């Protein structure tokens, strides 16, 4: 998935709605529970840990466990020396790594796009 596709998929999972005819207009989004005339930019989930923290809150208890497992796999794949016992690396996961794990958890991750 390219970064724009990732942002849109996470935003939709978090309840953001697009008011434009084309979703690529990232400035034409309505916040969850927002009014249609109050458009905004979607959060920068790929670079902002605070935004990803908010996204993680939409996961169910069951998904939270899946998310932890997905994050472990994403981090392990990025670090040649990582192992399943290295909790420091999991705690230090970047926003981009968390975004990928989030999308894998909710079934929206697409390889090679």
PyMOL commands that set and color helices and strands:
alter all, ss='L'
color gray80, all
select helices_A, chain A and resi 3-13+49-56+61-78+87-91+95-105
alter helices_A, ss='H'
color red, helices_A
select strands_A, chain A and resi 17-18+29-30+39-40
alter strands_A, ss='S'
color yellow, strands_A
deselect
rebuild
show_as cartoon
